[in-house]
């Protein structure tokens, strides 16, 4: 491998930038669509499902933060699994992250298309991927600035919608259930909600570009997760209070909620906010996937050409372009629901390996154990088609690894 392949990335991101990138991943398009199917699965147990997802996310975030502080390199759990469990487990984590998050990228791009121009959703999705890949190519600071703008817009839209609903006089707190639903339904809903939580990993995968990573990464992950949980809990309570049982059949819960509150003038604003949120998620996802690809290419698990860092922009430009092309192809052909289900399974496997890696660190406690068990249980409760497809792709990755080792 040439010396250019090992060119280090520049540490340009502070705590605020890292938190914003995490928020851009978590408070994305999922917040505009996930509560409907989650309510359909959990029934009156929606808040319990949110709590389960939050506990699993907290364990995963804590394990990721501990590992990122010890190994402040690009690659996230790919690096942690390799260093703590062995090369195969690191490879499997990296494979899970790359294939799962590329599916998630396609889902976010399609969400943009469905909100902006439903009749041409696939074409809009491809254009969104191309545009954001170009932004990422120009450097990490430009990506952080754009993400900050997107997060501000999305939070403003959400705050305006919640305020309009709360002040409408049409909410009914009696519709908010604290218990109910079946265990299987609650766990399936937790899996759907976890999909929207999972963006904090983006902070860890940028470890090589964060200043003072041992301090910045754990703090940024915890802050981003806390803000996201507060936003999700507020939205869940608000939607249940205004829509009641109708929440479970809503394809666009927030748009339906402002209409039910008599604030239909806000609906176009909500739709624009959903498109902007999806763009924010897509931007951060492309960042994270390309950095994991960089780390795997450095170790020879992906073509070494992907490990080259641009001499001017200091980004893994070949990895970013490759990810962009693959995601654009998937977005042009895939169905958004299938992409989300597949992504959820792969990402839960990724975090299971992160928790197993954290368990090997000094000062063991129960957090990694709870996180590992939670990931495996929630993954098993996803729709059967998602479990089968995810397991098949992971098996294919393991086969590729084995054949490469034999050669």
C-alpha positions in Angstrom: 0.0 0.0 0.0 1.4 3.4 -0.9 2.2 6.2 1.5 -0.7 8.2 0.1 -3.1 5.5 1.2 -2.3 6.3 4.9 -2.6 10.1 4.7 -4.3 11.1 7.9 -7.5 13.1 7.9 -7.5 16.5 9.5 -9.0 17.1 13.0 -11.3 20.0 12.3 -14.5 19.2 14.2 -15.2 20.4 17.7 -18.0 19.3 20.1 -20.7 21.5 18.6 -19.9 20.2 15.1 -20.0 16.6 16.2 -23.3 17.0 18.1 -24.8 18.7 15.1 -23.7 15.9 12.7 -25.3 13.4 15.2 -28.5 15.4 15.4 -28.6 15.6 11.6 -28.6 11.8 11.4 -31.1 11.2 14.2 -33.6 14.0 13.8 -34.0 13.3 10.2 -36.7 12.0 7.9 -37.6 9.2 10.3 -39.2 11.6 12.8 -41.7 12.6 10.2 -42.8 9.0 9.3 -41.8 6.5 12.0 -44.5 7.1 14.5 -47.3 5.8 12.3 -46.0 2.3 11.7 -44.6 2.2 15.3 -48.0 3.0 16.7 -49.6 0.3 14.4 -47.2 -2.3 15.9 -47.2 -1.2 19.5 -50.8 0.0 19.8 -51.2 1.8 23.2 -47.7 0.8 24.1 -46.0 3.3 21.8 -44.3 5.2 24.7 -43.1 1.9 26.2 -41.6 1.1 22.8 -39.9 4.5 22.7 -38.4 3.8 26.1 -37.1 0.4 25.0 -35.6 1.9 21.9 -34.0 4.7 24.0 -32.5 2.2 26.5 -31.0 0.1 23.6 -29.7 3.3 22.0 -28.2 4.6 25.3 -26.4 1.3 25.8 -25.1 1.4 22.2 -24.1 5.0 22.5 -22.3 4.5 25.8 -20.4 1.5 24.4 -19.6 3.4 21.2 -18.4 6.4 23.2 -16.0 4.3 25.3 -14.6 2.6 22.3 -14.3 5.8 20.3 -12.3 7.5 23.1 -9.9 4.6 23.1 -9.6 4.2 19.3 -10.1 7.7 17.8 -9.9 6.5 14.2 -12.2 6.6 11.2 -14.2 3.4 10.9 -16.3 3.1 14.1 -17.1 -0.4 15.1 -15.1 -1.8 12.2 -12.0 -0.7 14.1 -13.4 -1.6 17.6 -14.4 -5.1 16.6 -11.0 -5.7 14.9 -9.0 -4.5 17.9 -11.1 -6.1 20.6 -12.6 -9.3 19.1 -10.5 -10.1 16.1 -10.2 -9.3 12.4 -13.3 -11.2 11.3 -15.6 -9.5 13.7 -14.3 -6.1 12.7 -14.8 -7.0 9.1 -18.4 -8.2 9.8 -19.2 -4.9 11.6 -17.8 -2.9 8.8 -19.7 -5.0 6.2 -22.9 -4.6 8.2 -22.5 -0.9 8.5 -21.6 -0.3 4.8 -24.4 -2.4 3.3 -27.0 -1.4 5.9 -26.2 2.3 5.7 -26.1 2.4 2.0 -29.7 1.0 2.1 -30.5 3.7 4.6 -29.0 6.3 2.3 -31.3 5.1 -0.5 -34.3 5.2 1.9 -33.5 8.8 2.9 -33.0 9.8 -0.8 -36.3 8.3 -1.7 -38.0 10.1 1.2 -36.8 13.4 -0.3 -38.3 12.3 -3.6 -41.6 11.3 -2.1 -42.1 14.6 -0.4 -40.7 16.9 -3.1 -42.1 15.3 -6.3 -43.9 12.0 -5.6 -44.5 11.2 -9.3 -40.7 11.3 -9.9 -39.4 10.2 -6.6 -36.6 8.0 -7.9 -35.2 10.7 -10.2 -35.2 13.3 -7.3 -33.5 10.7 -5.1 -30.7 10.2 -7.5 -30.3 14.0 -7.9 -30.2 14.4 -4.1 -27.4 11.7 -3.8 -25.4 13.4 -6.5 -25.7 16.8 -4.9 -24.8 15.8 -1.4 -21.9 13.6 -2.6 -20.5 16.7 -4.2 -20.8 18.7 -1.0 -19.0 15.9 1.0 -16.3 15.8 -1.7 -15.5 19.5 -1.0 -14.5 18.9 2.6 -15.8 17.9 6.1 -16.2 21.6 7.3 -18.6 22.4 4.4 -20.6 19.3 5.3 -20.7 20.3 9.0 -21.9 23.8 8.1 -24.7 22.5 5.8 -25.7 20.0 8.5 -26.0 22.8 11.1 -28.4 24.7 8.8 -30.5 21.7 8.1 -30.8 20.8 11.8 -31.8 24.3 12.6 -34.6 24.3 9.9 -35.9 20.9 11.0 -36.0 21.8 14.7 -37.8 25.1 13.9 -40.4 23.2 11.8 -41.0 20.6 14.6 -41.2 23.3 17.3 -43.8 25.3 15.2 -45.9 22.2 14.5 -45.9 21.1 18.2 -46.7 24.7 19.3 -49.6 25.0 16.9 -51.0 21.6 18.0 -50.6 22.3 21.7 -52.4 25.7 21.4 -55.2 24.5 19.2 -57.4 23.4 22.1 -58.1 20.1 20.2 -55.7 17.8 22.1 -57.0 15.2 24.5 -54.5 14.0 27.1 -56.8 11.0 27.7 -55.6 9.6 24.4 -52.1 9.2 25.8 -51.6 5.6 27.0 -48.7 4.6 29.2 -49.3 0.8 29.1 -50.8 -1.7 26.7 -49.9 -3.5 23.5 -48.3 -7.0 23.2 -44.6 -7.6 23.9 -43.9 -8.7 20.3 -45.6 -5.5 19.0 -43.7 -3.3 21.4 -40.4 -4.8 20.4 -41.2 -4.5 16.7 -42.1 -0.8 17.3 -38.9 -0.4 19.2 -37.0 -1.7 16.2 -38.7 0.9 13.9 -38.0 3.7 16.4 -34.4 2.5 16.8 -33.9 3.1 13.1 -34.5 6.8 13.7 -32.2 6.9 16.7 -29.2 5.2 15.2 -27.4 8.3 13.8 -25.1 8.8 16.8 -22.7 6.3 15.3 -21.9 8.9 12.7 -20.0 10.8 15.4 -17.8 7.8 16.2 -17.1 7.0 12.5 -15.6 10.5 12.2 -13.1 9.9 15.0 -10.1 10.8 12.9 -11.5 14.3 12.1 -12.6 15.3 15.7 -10.4 17.5 17.9 -9.6 15.9 21.3 -11.5 12.8 20.5 -11.2 11.2 23.9 -13.2 14.1 25.4 -15.3 15.3 22.4 -16.7 12.0 21.1 -18.3 10.7 24.3 -19.7 14.1 25.2 -21.1 14.7 21.7 -22.7 11.3 21.5 -24.5 11.7 24.9 -25.6 15.2 24.1 -27.0 14.3 20.7 -28.8 11.3 22.1 -30.4 13.3 24.9 -31.6 16.1 22.6 -33.1 13.5 20.2 -34.9 11.6 23.0 -36.4 14.8 24.3 -37.6 15.7 20.8 -39.0 12.2 20.1 -40.8 12.0 23.4 -42.4 15.4 22.9 -43.6 14.5 19.4 -44.9 11.1 20.5 -47.0 12.6 23.3 -48.3 15.4 21.0 -49.2 13.1 18.2 -51.1 10.7 20.5 -53.0 13.6 22.1 -54.2 15.0 18.8 -54.6 11.9 16.6 -55.4 9.2 19.2 -56.0 5.8 17.5 -55.7 7.4 14.0 -52.0 7.7 14.6 -51.5 4.0 13.7 -53.0 4.5 10.2 -51.2 7.7 9.4 -48.6 7.7 6.6 -47.6 11.3 7.4 -48.4 11.8 11.1 -47.1 15.3 11.6 -48.9 16.6 8.5 -52.1 14.9 9.6 -51.7 16.3 13.1 -51.4 20.0 12.1 -54.4 19.4 9.8 -56.4 17.9 12.7 -55.4 20.9 14.9 -56.9 23.3 12.4 -53.5 24.5 11.2 -53.6 23.2 7.7 -51.6 26.2 6.5 -48.6 24.5 8.2 -48.8 21.3 6.2 -46.7 22.6 3.3 -44.1 23.8 5.8 -44.1 20.3 7.4 -43.6 18.6 4.0 -40.7 20.9 3.2 -39.2 20.2 6.7 -39.5 16.5 6.0 -37.6 16.8 2.7 -34.9 19.0 4.4 -34.6 16.4 7.3 -34.1 13.6 4.8 -31.4 15.6 3.1 -29.7 16.1 6.5 -29.8 12.4 7.2 -28.5 11.5 3.8 -25.6 14.0 4.1 -24.5 12.5 7.4 -25.0 8.9 6.2 -22.8 9.4 3.2 -20.1 10.8 5.5 -20.2 7.8 7.8 -20.3 5.1 5.2 -17.4 6.6 3.2 -15.2 6.8 6.4 -15.9 3.2 7.2 -15.0 2.3 3.6 -11.8 4.2 4.0 -10.8 2.2 7.1 -11.7 -1.1 5.5 -9.7 -0.2 2.3 -6.7 0.7 4.5 -6.8 -2.8 5.9 -7.3 -4.5 2.5 -10.9 -5.6 2.9 -12.0 -3.2 0.2 -10.0 -2.1 -2.9 -6.9 0.0 -1.8 -7.9 2.8 -4.3 -10.7 3.7 -1.9 -8.1 4.6 0.9 -6.7 7.6 -1.0 -7.3 11.0 0.7 -7.7 14.1 -1.4 -4.6 16.3 -1.1 -6.6 19.6 -1.1 -9.9 18.8 0.5 -8.5 16.2 3.0 -11.4 13.7 2.5 -11.5 10.1 1.2 -12.9 11.3 -2.1 -12.8 8.0 -4.0 -14.7 6.2 -1.2 -17.2 9.1 -1.2 -17.8 8.9 -4.9 -18.0 5.1 -4.9 -20.6 5.2 -2.1 -22.5 7.9 -4.0 -22.7 5.9 -7.2 -23.9 2.7 -5.4 -26.5 4.6 -3.4 -27.8 6.4 -6.5 -28.2 3.1 -8.3 -30.1 1.5 -5.3 -32.3 4.7 -4.9 -33.2 4.5 -8.6 -34.4 0.9 -8.2 -35.4 0.1 -4.6 -38.5 0.3 -2.5 -38.2 2.6 0.5 -39.9 0.2 3.0 -37.7 -2.7 2.0 -34.6 -0.5 2.3 -35.6 0.5 5.8 -36.2 -3.0 7.0 -32.9 -4.3 5.6 -31.0 -1.4 7.1 -32.5 -1.9 10.5 -31.3 -5.5 10.7 -27.8 -4.7 9.5 -27.3 -1.8 11.9 -28.5 -3.8 14.9 -25.9 -6.4 14.0 -23.3 -3.6 13.8 -24.2 -2.4 17.3 -24.3 -5.9 18.7 -20.6 -6.2 17.8 -19.9 -2.7 19.3 -21.4 -3.9 22.6 -19.5 -7.1 22.5 -16.3 -5.1 21.9 -17.0 -2.8 24.8 -17.5 -5.7 27.1 -13.8 -6.6 26.7 -12.7 -3.1 27.9 -11.4 -2.7 31.5 -14.0 -1.8 34.1 -16.8 -4.0 32.9 -20.4 -3.3 33.7 -23.9 -4.3 32.5 -24.3 -1.6 29.8 -22.7 -3.6 27.0 -24.6 -6.8 28.1 -27.9 -5.0 28.0 -27.0 -3.4 24.7 -26.0 -6.6 23.1 -29.1 -8.5 24.3 -31.3 -5.6 23.2 -29.8 -5.5 19.7 -30.3 -9.2 19.1 -33.8 -9.3 20.5 -35.0 -6.3 18.6 -33.4 -7.5 15.4 -35.1 -10.9 15.7 -38.5 -9.1 16.1 -38.2 -7.3 12.8 -40.4 -8.5 9.9 -39.3 -11.9 8.7 -38.4 -10.7 5.2 -36.0 -8.2 6.6 -34.4 -10.8 8.9 -33.9 -13.3 6.0 -32.5 -10.7 3.6 -30.2 -9.3 6.2 -28.9 -12.7 7.3 -28.3 -13.6 3.6 -26.3 -10.5 2.9 -24.2 -11.0 6.1 -23.6 -14.6 5.1 -22.4 -13.4 1.7 -20.0 -11.0 3.4 -18.6 -13.7 5.6 -18.1 -15.9 2.5 -16.2 -13.2 0.7 -14.0 -12.7 3.8 -13.3 -16.5 4.0 -12.5 -16.8 0.3 -10.2 -13.8 0.5 -8.3 -15.3 3.4 -8.0 -18.6 1.6 -6.4 -16.9 -1.4 
